[in-house]
Amino acid sequence: MTTNTTKTLRHFLTLMDFSSAELRAMTDRAISLKQMQKAGEIYEPLKNRMLGMIFEKSSTRTRVSFETGMVQFGGGALFLSPRDTQLGRGEPIEDSARVLSKMVDIIMIRTFEHEKLETFAQYSSVPVINALTDMYHPCQLLADMQCYQENRGSIEGKTVAWIGDGNNMCHSYINAARQWGFKLKIACPEGYDPDAAIFAAAGDQVEIIRDPMTASIDADMVVTDVWTSMGQEEEQLRREKAFTGYIVDDKLMAQADTDALFMHCLPAHRGEEVSASVIDGPQSVVWDEAGNRLHAQKALLEFLMGQTPSL
């Protein structure tokens, strides 16, 4: 076994930053890393390496998974928030990127504006990972694609129904449809469509169907997200009204294939976007999906640091 030690600087800002073959290989690698971890195998390819974690949005799964992954890989992780650093006192993004990338080996950022992430990556001398922006959430899709493969095999040629807001998760599902080769049916109310350019780039891989029941017919997977994302709290009441009828419940799941899976990136609001009977039911794989954030991101870290083994 040899190790890929390429020094080519790569960033992971969206799923489109990697090739389809690279993403599929990363999914296979994540499954292997998960098996290794369960077997108690010690594997430390990033020993003495440091991940800088910049959080401008709150997090549970993202922080725990990245921090745990680095420790399991023999390295460390440093939590940085605007309250504790010059990032919150107006230091230019370009300057922060230049300085931090002189001190850590890789950086992940969870922020609001996607443009801020792009600027940071432009001035960073180490790999930068998008841990969530208002436009994309690619790390979650790595976990989701791994989860589907573990439970049902290849997702290529399958049909996925997205029920809800055309938000950052929806955008990443659109990109995933392009990269993994599945059909995506998006059910969202008018006024809450995904970004037009992102949607158009996917061509006939995606379509918008206003009626969630119709969109779910024969779907191999049904996915949803909260109706009101972080930073949209003032829109809560208006969104609740707009999304009436877009709940993923037993009636909607009955429209999907009998072997269909249900996924949600969490946190979930039972009784709003999903019923308790679905998220806690037999078709739900949300807990495995969430747990896969650890293994999928370990595969990502390994890849970006040039440490992915090859035969």
C-alpha positions in Angstrom: 0.0 0.0 0.0 1.3 3.4 -0.9 0.2 6.9 0.2 -0.8 9.8 -2.0 1.4 12.6 -0.8 0.6 15.2 -3.5 1.0 18.8 -2.5 -1.5 20.2 -4.9 -3.8 22.6 -3.0 -7.4 21.6 -3.2 -10.4 23.2 -1.4 -13.9 21.7 -0.8 -16.4 24.5 -1.1 -19.0 22.6 -3.1 -19.4 19.1 -4.4 -18.4 20.4 -7.8 -14.9 20.9 -6.6 -14.2 17.2 -7.0 -14.8 14.8 -9.9 -17.6 12.3 -9.7 -15.0 9.5 -9.5 -13.2 11.2 -6.6 -16.5 11.6 -4.7 -17.5 8.0 -5.2 -14.0 6.8 -4.1 -14.3 9.0 -1.1 -17.6 7.3 -0.2 -16.0 3.9 -0.4 -13.1 5.2 1.7 -15.5 6.5 4.3 -17.1 3.1 4.6 -13.7 1.5 5.1 -12.7 4.1 7.7 -16.0 3.4 9.6 -15.2 -0.3 9.6 -11.7 0.3 10.8 -13.0 2.5 13.7 -15.5 -0.1 14.7 -12.8 -2.8 14.7 -10.7 -0.6 17.1 -7.9 -0.2 14.6 -5.5 2.7 15.3 -4.9 4.7 12.2 -3.2 8.1 12.5 -2.3 9.6 9.1 -2.7 13.2 10.4 -0.5 12.8 13.5 0.6 16.3 14.7 -1.5 18.0 12.1 -4.0 20.7 13.2 -7.4 21.6 11.9 -8.6 25.2 12.5 -12.4 25.3 12.9 -14.0 28.7 12.3 -17.7 28.9 13.5 -19.8 31.9 12.8 -22.9 29.7 13.0 -23.7 27.3 15.9 -23.2 23.6 15.5 -23.4 20.2 17.1 -22.8 17.5 14.5 -20.2 19.6 12.6 -18.0 20.5 15.5 -18.1 17.1 17.2 -17.5 15.1 14.0 -14.6 17.2 12.8 -12.9 17.5 16.2 -13.4 13.8 16.9 -12.1 12.8 13.4 -8.9 14.8 13.9 -8.3 13.2 17.3 -8.9 9.7 15.9 -6.4 10.6 13.0 -3.8 11.5 15.6 -4.1 15.3 15.1 -5.8 18.1 16.8 -8.6 20.7 16.2 -8.9 24.3 17.3 -12.3 25.9 17.8 -12.4 29.5 16.7 -15.4 31.8 17.1 -15.9 35.5 16.4 -16.3 36.1 20.1 -12.8 34.8 20.9 -10.8 36.0 17.9 -10.0 39.1 15.7 -12.5 37.7 13.2 -15.2 39.3 15.3 -13.5 42.6 15.5 -13.3 43.4 11.8 -10.0 41.9 10.7 -10.2 41.5 6.9 -11.0 38.0 5.8 -7.9 38.0 3.5 -5.7 38.8 6.5 -7.2 36.1 8.7 -6.8 33.6 5.9 -3.1 34.4 5.4 -2.3 34.3 9.1 -4.3 31.2 10.1 -3.0 29.1 7.2 0.5 29.8 8.4 -0.3 28.1 11.7 -2.7 25.3 11.0 -2.6 22.5 8.3 -6.3 22.7 7.1 -9.3 24.9 7.9 -13.0 24.4 8.0 -15.5 27.3 8.1 -19.2 27.4 9.0 -20.5 30.8 8.1 -23.4 32.7 6.5 -22.2 34.2 3.2 -20.7 31.8 0.7 -18.7 34.7 -0.8 -16.9 35.0 2.5 -15.8 31.4 2.3 -14.6 31.8 -1.3 -12.6 34.9 -0.3 -11.0 33.0 2.6 -10.0 30.1 0.3 -8.6 32.4 -2.2 -6.1 33.8 0.3 -5.4 30.5 2.2 -2.3 28.5 1.7 -3.9 25.3 3.1 -7.0 23.4 2.2 -10.3 25.0 3.1 -13.5 23.0 3.8 -17.1 24.4 3.6 -18.7 23.2 6.8 -21.9 25.1 5.8 -22.8 28.4 4.2 -26.2 29.9 3.3 -25.7 28.5 -0.2 -24.3 25.0 0.3 -23.7 22.2 2.8 -21.5 19.7 0.9 -20.2 17.8 3.9 -23.7 16.7 4.8 -24.1 15.2 1.3 -21.0 13.1 1.7 -22.6 11.5 4.8 -26.0 11.1 3.0 -24.5 9.4 0.0 -22.5 7.1 2.2 -25.7 6.3 4.2 -27.7 5.4 1.1 -24.9 3.2 -0.3 -24.6 1.3 3.0 -28.3 0.7 3.1 -29.3 0.3 -0.5 -26.2 0.1 -2.7 -25.5 2.5 -5.5 -27.8 5.6 -5.8 -27.0 6.0 -9.5 -30.2 5.9 -11.5 -32.4 6.2 -8.4 -35.0 8.9 -7.7 -34.8 11.3 -4.7 -37.6 13.5 -3.6 -36.7 16.7 -1.8 -39.6 18.2 0.2 -39.3 21.7 1.4 -37.3 24.9 1.0 -34.9 25.4 -1.9 -32.1 26.1 0.6 -28.4 25.2 1.0 -29.2 21.5 1.5 -31.4 21.6 -1.6 -28.6 23.2 -3.6 -26.2 20.5 -2.5 -28.7 17.8 -3.4 -28.9 19.3 -6.9 -25.1 19.1 -7.2 -25.2 15.6 -5.8 -27.7 14.5 -8.5 -25.1 15.7 -11.1 -22.2 13.9 -9.4 -23.8 10.6 -8.3 -26.2 10.4 -11.3 -29.7 10.3 -9.6 -32.9 12.0 -10.5 -34.0 14.8 -8.1 -37.6 15.9 -7.8 -37.9 19.1 -5.7 -41.2 19.9 -4.1 -41.3 23.5 -2.8 -43.9 26.3 -2.7 -43.6 29.2 -5.1 -41.2 31.8 -3.8 -39.0 29.2 -2.2 -37.3 27.7 -5.3 -33.6 26.8 -5.3 -31.1 29.2 -6.9 -31.9 29.4 -10.6 -28.3 29.1 -11.8 -27.6 26.0 -9.6 -30.9 24.4 -10.8 -30.2 25.1 -14.5 -26.7 23.7 -14.4 -28.2 20.3 -13.5 -30.3 20.1 -16.6 -32.7 17.1 -16.8 -31.2 15.6 -13.6 -33.6 17.8 -11.6 -37.2 19.1 -11.8 -39.5 21.1 -9.6 -42.9 19.6 -8.8 -45.1 21.8 -6.6 -47.1 19.0 -5.1 -45.1 17.1 -2.5 -47.3 14.0 -2.9 -46.7 13.9 -6.6 -43.0 14.5 -6.2 -42.7 11.5 -3.8 -44.3 8.9 -6.1 -42.0 5.9 -6.4 -39.1 7.8 -4.9 -36.2 5.7 -3.6 -35.4 8.3 -1.0 -37.3 11.2 0.6 -35.4 14.1 2.2 -36.4 17.2 4.0 -35.0 20.0 6.2 -36.3 22.6 8.6 -38.5 25.2 7.0 -36.7 28.1 8.8 -32.9 28.0 8.7 -30.4 29.8 10.9 -30.6 33.6 10.3 -34.3 33.4 9.1 -36.0 33.3 12.5 -37.9 36.5 11.7 -39.6 34.7 8.8 -40.8 31.8 11.0 -44.6 32.5 10.9 -44.6 33.4 7.2 -42.7 30.2 6.4 -45.0 28.0 8.5 -47.9 29.3 6.4 -46.1 28.9 3.1 -45.0 25.3 3.8 -48.4 24.0 5.0 -48.9 20.7 3.4 -45.1 20.0 2.9 -44.8 17.8 6.0 -43.2 14.4 5.4 -45.7 12.1 7.1 -46.9 8.5 6.7 -49.3 9.5 3.9 -46.5 11.1 1.9 -44.0 8.2 2.5 -46.7 5.8 1.3 -46.4 7.4 -2.1 -42.7 6.5 -2.3 -41.2 3.1 -3.1 -41.9 0.5 -0.4 -38.1 0.3 0.1 -37.6 4.0 0.3 -35.4 5.6 2.9 -36.0 8.9 4.8 -33.2 11.3 5.6 -33.0 14.7 7.4 -29.7 16.6 8.1 -31.0 17.5 11.6 -31.9 19.2 13.9 -35.5 18.3 13.1 -38.8 19.8 14.2 -41.3 17.0 14.7 -44.8 18.0 13.6 -43.5 20.7 11.2 -41.4 19.4 8.3 -41.6 15.8 9.4 -43.9 13.7 11.6 -42.6 11.8 14.6 -43.9 8.6 13.1 -41.6 9.0 10.0 -38.4 10.3 11.6 -38.6 7.7 14.4 -40.0 5.0 12.1 -38.5 2.0 10.3 -37.7 3.8 7.0 -35.7 6.6 8.8 -31.9 6.3 8.7 -31.3 9.8 10.2 -29.1 8.5 13.1 -26.8 6.5 10.9 -26.8 9.5 8.5 -25.7 11.8 11.3 -23.1 9.4 12.6 -21.6 9.2 9.1 -20.6 12.8 9.3 -17.6 11.6 11.3 -16.5 9.0 8.8 -17.3 10.9 5.6 -15.3 13.9 6.9 -12.4 11.8 7.9 -12.2 10.6 4.3 -12.4 14.2 3.2 -9.6 15.3 5.6 -7.4 12.4 4.5 -8.0 13.3 0.8 -7.3 17.0 1.1 -4.2 16.4 3.2 -2.8 14.0 0.5 -2.9 11.0 2.8 -5.5 8.7 1.1 -4.0 5.2 0.7 -4.0 3.7 -2.7 -3.2 0.1 -3.8 
